[in-house]
């Protein structure tokens, strides 16, 4: 069986920054032993048909597969997405060609929740900023045993508003409660039995000291956090987004930061990834941006590879799992 991996970087551990020079940090043998595997770190859209021409199984992370690609891949029977979200695959077009599409649900819940809290703690404590200041020699020249570059804040007693109560949003809310925070939550579908007060979006924005976005990107959530909703947030409040970049209007957020309406923002996702020159948030004050790494802990990526291998084995045995479009 021919398996083609269209974009192994960064899930397999290579780095676009290091040029793949770093040693592998996860074990991919379970996946690579399933058949005749051809792996590409990156694949341009125009290269898909040629590279996957003989593939029965294609593995993709961000490479888009739609009507045009499927029409030129007559041997393709399965697509396994190296992610939970499957927006890169046209599910209707796949089903029309009897191509099974599978994903990897829940593999990065712990990793993404942890990164969300890491962003929040950096906004409160500025540990990285202070460490850099020390390494630059400023502490050595200080007349005092202690100093701080900006006010440090405690989370205990503050209110976290979580938008989206899926697995990740729920885990973030649980961690926030352990840190002594009050939690408000907003979700389109009420989730009974959870120990969080579920409120409307306007109430959440008005009452929260920190707003954390964890909803999926849909036509309803595109620019959900826009100029008017940012204005509804408390002066000095903080915004976190580790969901999808287009949920936040970046121009409106940059303006809210520049005007000082918001105390800060922590983002792991942007509208365009990587960002292009002129992106309104690059250089914005009190804005921490990480390069879409919340999902990427070693443990999460190991689970990603393991479940992807299980998906392919299940397909081969005739009992497919994690199917998002029954072919």
C-alpha positions as CSV (number, residue, x, y, z in Angstrom):
1,X,0.0,0.0,0.0
2,X,1.3,3.5,-0.9
3,X,1.0,6.2,1.7
4,X,2.0,9.8,1.0
5,X,2.5,12.3,3.8
6,X,2.1,15.7,2.2
7,X,3.4,17.9,5.1
8,X,5.3,16.2,7.9
9,X,6.7,19.4,9.2
10,X,6.2,20.4,12.0
11,X,4.2,17.4,13.4
12,X,7.0,14.9,12.9
13,X,9.5,17.2,14.8
14,X,11.4,18.9,12.0
15,X,11.7,22.6,12.2
16,X,11.4,25.2,9.4
17,X,13.7,27.4,11.5
18,X,16.4,24.9,12.0
19,X,16.1,23.5,8.5
20,X,15.3,20.1,9.9
21,X,18.7,19.9,11.7
22,X,17.2,19.1,15.1
23,X,17.0,15.4,16.0
24,X,13.6,13.8,15.9
25,X,11.8,14.1,19.2
26,X,9.0,11.6,18.6
27,X,8.8,8.0,17.4
28,X,7.1,7.7,14.0
29,X,7.9,4.0,13.4
30,X,4.2,2.9,14.0
31,X,3.2,5.1,11.0
32,X,6.2,4.5,8.8
33,X,5.8,0.7,9.1
34,X,2.3,0.6,7.6
35,X,3.4,0.3,4.0
36,X,5.4,2.1,1.3
37,X,5.5,5.5,2.9
38,X,6.7,8.7,1.1
39,X,7.0,11.7,3.2
40,X,7.5,15.4,2.3
41,X,8.2,18.2,4.8
42,X,6.0,20.6,2.7
43,X,3.9,20.3,-0.4
44,X,2.7,23.2,-2.5
45,X,-0.8,23.0,-3.8
46,X,0.3,22.5,-7.4
47,X,2.5,19.5,-6.3
48,X,-0.3,17.5,-4.7
49,X,-1.5,15.6,-7.8
50,X,2.0,14.5,-8.8
51,X,3.2,13.6,-5.4
52,X,0.1,11.6,-4.4
53,X,-0.6,10.1,-7.9
54,X,-0.1,6.5,-6.7
55,X,-1.3,6.9,-3.2
56,X,-4.1,4.8,-1.6
57,X,-3.8,6.8,1.6
58,X,-2.8,10.5,1.9
59,X,-1.9,12.1,5.2
60,X,-2.3,15.9,5.3
61,X,-2.1,18.6,8.0
62,X,-2.6,21.9,6.2
63,X,-2.4,21.0,2.5
64,X,-5.9,21.5,1.0
65,X,-7.7,18.6,-0.7
66,X,-10.7,19.4,-2.7
67,X,-12.5,18.6,-6.0
68,X,-9.6,19.5,-8.1
69,X,-7.1,17.3,-6.2
70,X,-9.5,14.3,-5.8
71,X,-10.3,14.3,-9.6
72,X,-6.6,13.7,-10.3
73,X,-6.1,11.0,-7.6
74,X,-8.0,8.0,-8.9
75,X,-6.3,5.5,-6.6
76,X,-7.0,7.5,-3.4
77,X,-9.3,5.7,-0.9
78,X,-8.5,7.4,2.4
79,X,-7.4,10.8,3.7
80,X,-6.1,11.0,7.3
81,X,-5.8,14.5,8.7
82,X,-3.0,15.1,11.1
83,X,-5.3,17.3,13.2
84,X,-8.7,17.4,14.8
85,X,-10.1,20.1,12.5
86,X,-10.8,18.9,9.0
87,X,-11.5,22.2,7.2
88,X,-8.6,21.6,4.8
89,X,-10.6,18.7,3.2
90,X,-13.7,19.1,1.1
91,X,-15.7,16.4,2.8
92,X,-18.6,16.3,0.3
93,X,-16.2,16.0,-2.6
94,X,-14.3,13.2,-0.8
95,X,-17.6,11.3,-0.1
96,X,-18.6,11.7,-3.8
97,X,-15.4,10.0,-4.8
98,X,-15.8,7.2,-2.1
99,X,-12.8,8.6,-0.2
100,X,-12.8,8.0,3.6
101,X,-11.7,11.0,5.7
102,X,-10.5,10.5,9.3
103,X,-9.1,12.8,11.9
104,X,-7.5,12.7,15.3
105,X,-9.9,14.0,18.0
106,X,-8.7,15.3,21.4
107,X,-5.0,14.6,21.0
108,X,-3.9,18.1,22.0
109,X,-6.4,19.0,24.7
110,X,-3.9,19.0,27.6
111,X,-1.2,20.7,25.5
112,X,-3.5,23.5,24.2
113,X,-5.0,24.2,27.7
114,X,-1.5,24.3,29.2
115,X,-0.3,26.8,26.6
116,X,-3.4,29.0,27.1
117,X,-2.5,29.2,30.8
118,X,1.2,29.8,29.9
119,X,0.1,32.9,27.8
120,X,-2.1,34.1,30.7
121,X,0.7,33.7,33.2
122,X,3.2,35.6,31.0
123,X,0.7,38.4,30.7
124,X,0.4,38.5,34.5
125,X,4.0,37.8,35.6
126,X,6.1,38.8,32.5
127,X,8.6,36.1,33.5
128,X,10.1,35.9,30.0
129,X,10.5,39.6,29.7
130,X,12.2,39.8,33.1
131,X,14.5,36.9,32.4
132,X,15.6,38.6,29.1
133,X,16.2,41.8,31.1
134,X,18.4,39.9,33.6
135,X,20.4,38.1,30.8
136,X,21.0,41.5,29.2
137,X,22.9,42.6,32.3
138,X,20.4,45.0,33.8
139,X,20.0,43.2,37.1
140,X,23.8,43.2,37.6
141,X,23.7,47.0,37.4
142,X,20.6,47.4,39.7
143,X,21.1,49.2,43.0
144,X,18.2,47.2,44.5
145,X,17.8,43.4,45.1
146,X,14.5,43.4,43.3
147,X,12.8,45.4,40.5
148,X,9.9,45.0,38.1
149,X,9.5,46.3,34.6
150,X,5.7,46.6,34.8
151,X,3.0,45.8,37.4
152,X,2.6,42.1,38.2
153,X,-0.9,40.8,38.7
154,X,-2.5,37.9,40.6
155,X,-5.1,35.7,39.0
156,X,-6.9,34.7,42.3
157,X,-10.3,36.3,42.6
158,X,-10.3,37.5,39.0
159,X,-12.9,36.3,36.4
160,X,-12.1,34.2,33.4
161,X,-14.6,34.2,30.6
162,X,-14.4,31.1,28.3
163,X,-15.9,31.2,24.9
164,X,-16.6,27.7,23.8
165,X,-16.9,24.8,26.2
166,X,-15.5,21.9,24.2
167,X,-12.7,19.7,25.7
168,X,-10.1,22.5,25.6
169,X,-12.3,25.3,26.9
170,X,-13.5,23.0,29.7
171,X,-9.9,22.1,30.7
172,X,-8.9,25.7,30.7
173,X,-11.8,26.6,32.9
174,X,-10.9,23.8,35.3
175,X,-7.3,25.0,35.6
176,X,-8.4,28.6,36.1
177,X,-10.6,27.5,39.0
178,X,-7.6,25.7,40.5
179,X,-5.8,29.0,40.3
180,X,-8.6,30.7,42.3
181,X,-10.3,32.3,39.4
182,X,-14.1,32.7,39.0
183,X,-15.3,31.2,35.7
184,X,-18.0,32.3,33.3
185,X,-18.6,30.4,30.1
186,X,-20.5,31.0,26.9
187,X,-21.4,28.3,24.4
188,X,-24.0,28.1,21.6
189,X,-25.3,24.8,23.1
190,X,-25.9,24.8,26.9
191,X,-23.8,22.1,28.6
192,X,-25.7,21.0,31.7
193,X,-23.8,19.5,34.7
194,X,-20.6,21.6,34.3
195,X,-19.7,23.7,37.4
196,X,-19.3,26.9,35.5
197,X,-21.9,29.7,35.2
198,X,-23.0,29.8,31.6
199,X,-24.0,33.3,30.4
200,X,-24.7,35.2,27.2
201,X,-21.7,36.6,25.3
202,X,-22.4,40.2,26.2
203,X,-22.5,39.4,29.9
204,X,-19.3,37.4,29.6
205,X,-17.5,40.2,27.9
206,X,-18.7,42.8,30.3
207,X,-17.8,40.9,33.5
208,X,-14.6,39.1,32.6
209,X,-11.1,40.2,33.5
210,X,-9.7,37.7,31.0
211,X,-11.6,36.4,27.9
212,X,-10.3,33.2,26.4
213,X,-11.5,32.0,23.0
214,X,-11.9,28.3,22.4
215,X,-14.7,28.0,19.8
216,X,-14.4,26.6,16.3
217,X,-14.1,28.8,13.3
218,X,-17.4,28.9,11.4
219,X,-19.3,31.4,9.4
220,X,-20.9,32.4,12.7
221,X,-17.7,32.9,14.6
222,X,-15.6,34.7,11.9
223,X,-14.6,38.0,13.6
224,X,-16.8,37.1,16.5
225,X,-14.4,39.3,18.5
226,X,-14.7,42.5,16.6
227,X,-14.6,46.2,17.4
228,X,-18.0,46.4,19.1
229,X,-17.3,43.3,21.2
230,X,-13.9,44.5,22.2
231,X,-15.5,47.7,23.3
232,X,-17.9,45.7,25.6
233,X,-14.9,44.2,27.5
234,X,-13.7,45.7,30.7
235,X,-11.1,48.5,30.4
236,X,-7.8,46.8,31.2
237,X,-9.1,43.2,30.5
238,X,-7.0,40.6,28.7
239,X,-7.8,38.6,25.5
240,X,-6.5,35.1,24.8
241,X,-6.9,33.2,21.5
242,X,-5.6,29.7,20.9
243,X,-8.5,28.7,18.7
244,X,-8.4,30.1,15.2
245,X,-7.0,33.5,14.1
246,X,-10.0,34.7,12.0
247,X,-12.2,34.6,15.1
248,X,-10.6,37.8,16.2
249,X,-10.6,41.0,14.0
250,X,-6.9,41.7,14.2
251,X,-7.2,45.4,13.2
252,X,-9.8,46.0,15.9
253,X,-7.6,44.2,18.5
254,X,-4.5,46.2,17.6
255,X,-6.5,49.4,17.9
256,X,-7.8,48.4,21.3
257,X,-4.3,47.6,22.5
258,X,-2.9,50.8,21.1
259,X,-5.6,52.9,22.8
260,X,-5.0,51.1,26.1
261,X,-8.5,49.8,26.3
262,X,-7.2,46.3,26.8
263,X,-4.5,45.3,29.3
264,X,-3.0,42.9,26.9
265,X,-3.5,39.9,24.6
266,X,-2.0,36.5,24.3
267,X,-2.3,34.8,20.9
268,X,-1.2,31.5,19.4
269,X,-3.1,31.9,16.2
270,X,-3.3,34.6,13.6
271,X,-5.5,35.4,10.6
272,X,-2.6,34.6,8.2
273,X,0.0,32.0,9.2
274,X,2.8,32.8,9.0
275,X,1.9,36.5,9.3
276,X,3.0,38.8,6.5
277,X,4.7,42.2,6.8
278,X,2.1,44.7,7.7
279,X,0.1,42.4,10.0
280,X,-1.6,44.8,12.5
281,X,-0.6,42.8,15.5
282,X,3.1,42.6,14.9
283,X,4.6,45.1,17.2
284,X,1.4,45.9,19.0
285,X,1.9,46.8,22.7
286,X,1.3,44.3,25.4
287,X,0.7,41.6,22.8
288,X,2.3,38.1,23.2
289,X,2.3,36.0,20.0
290,X,3.5,32.5,19.7
291,X,3.8,30.7,16.3
292,X,0.8,28.3,16.5
293,X,2.5,25.9,19.0
294,X,-0.2,25.3,21.6
295,X,-0.9,21.8,20.0
296,X,2.7,20.8,19.6
297,X,3.9,19.3,22.9
298,X,6.0,16.2,22.4
299,X,3.3,14.1,24.1
300,X,0.5,15.6,21.9
301,X,2.4,15.0,18.7
302,X,3.2,11.4,19.8
303,X,-0.5,10.8,20.3
304,X,-1.2,12.4,16.9
305,X,1.1,9.9,15.2
306,X,-0.2,7.0,17.2
307,X,-3.8,7.6,16.4
308,X,-3.1,8.4,12.8
309,X,-1.4,5.0,12.5
310,X,-4.5,3.4,14.3
311,X,-6.8,5.1,11.8
312,X,-4.9,3.6,8.8
313,X,-4.8,0.1,10.4
314,X,-8.5,0.3,11.2
315,X,-9.2,1.3,7.5
316,X,-7.1,-1.7,6.3
317,X,-9.1,-4.0,8.6
318,X,-12.4,-2.8,7.3
319,X,-13.5,-1.2,10.6
320,X,-12.6,2.5,10.1
321,X,-12.5,4.8,13.1
322,X,-12.6,8.6,13.7
323,X,-14.5,8.9,10.4
324,X,-15.8,12.4,9.6
325,X,-17.4,11.6,6.3
326,X,-18.6,8.0,5.9
327,X,-17.7,7.2,2.3
